């Protein structure tokens, strides 16, 4: 029987492609399960199987628990009960006694069958996961095994299969059994029925990995792919940057007579790929991304993370693209919301916004329209800018002198303070404590309130660099004020 066990283990190991140790462990678990089944109770059973000889011994064990913690009398004992059997028993330990071993015969074999199959499946699952874990985020190759309405099953060899959901396939893409396919491995999901290797042909990473294969400079990190955006099967944009000034990143990606980019396009069903030059300046990056359209003017709104782009009327359709495709891909690539318009509309919108800003300054600062126009013409668009920009920027306007600048800043500060108080209601005790805090002058309190800092807790939560926009503020003074505001936290143990 011992030799038979070893022969069974050897045969299953060769057949299933798992280690002999895994199979022996499965047989050992099957013997334990069969022993419990024959006893008719959930006994604590341990079988020790000698991997060299195939001989095995069976032990019955009990876990030693507290007097009030016995839940399974068949495999648990109190400390007193355990010490009657073994004087050296301790709480939390385990005691064992040899018991009769069953034969690995028909009954044990029937019981073992499912246990062995499950153990082998677990081992195979582990092998597949280990094999492909290192390839996550890479392209893999396989042969189409089966095509269903919801997905395509791809045979990767070695009992590994990949699943490509219909949503991860290119539009109009059709596969037949035995077709060779290349796809991007984006997830490994360990499920009860086995590991699911999920692949895609529509994700932007697929595009990047294809360029990595076709363009050696990308694989060698001489050229870096900074961003990509796709409308799968139709059009894509990819932004590249070189780390070597001697190399043209766009030319390297296009290849001799377009061979490299054409190879990528062919793999993706003829998807057209625009290669653009990456720029750390967001505005210049957007201009590059909008190619082939020429951008005449651009206005950046960092608060709303949008850009207004002006183009000649005859280039408007090209800038927007068919069904908005060009501007949509440029927006995805750069991460900015892009509004494309003609130069006439752009100027009209700019004029409208300038008029609103002039009216804001005229009313809020109680100044003549001529002064408000001067502010707008020199790039000022908000009360905060008038109040907090360095004084020199206002003095750079030829028509302004120290007196005018000081008055404008004071009026802007007063207006912002009034707005902050009106939005926050009565100051209350907390704001009063900030107003009277050591180091906070009336002027500083106005500036803090205008920034939305109305209480000591608000000030305590600030970082030093967030206060440096206040005129005359230094890093040392900002740190002192913040630590002073945090003193109540330390006293209360916060």
Secondary structure, 3 states (H helix, E strand, C coil): CHHHHHHHHHHHHHHHCCCHHHHHHHHHHHHHHHHHHHHCCCCCEEEEECCCCCCEEEEEEEEEECHHHCCCCCCEEEHHHHHHHCCCCCCCCEEEEEECCCCCCHHHHHHHHHHHHHHHHHHHHHHHHHHHHCCCCCEEEEEEEEECCCEEEEEEECCEEEEEEHHHCCCCCCCCCCCEEEEEEEEEEEECCEEEEEEECCCHHHHHHHHHHHCHHHHCCCEEEEEEEEECCCEEEEEEEECCCCCCHHHHHHCHHHHHHHHHHHHCCCCEEEEEECCCCHHHHHHHHCCCCCCCEEEEECCCCEEEEEECHHHHHHHHCHHHHHHHHHHHHHCCEEEEEEHHHHHHHHHHHHHHHHHHHHHHCCCCHHHHHHHHHCCCCCHHHHHHCCHHHHHCCCCCCHHHHHHHHHHHHHHHHHHHHHHHCCCHHHHHHHHCCCCCCHHHHHHHHHCCCCCHHHHHCCCHHHHCCCCCCCHHHHHHHHHHHHHHHHHHCC
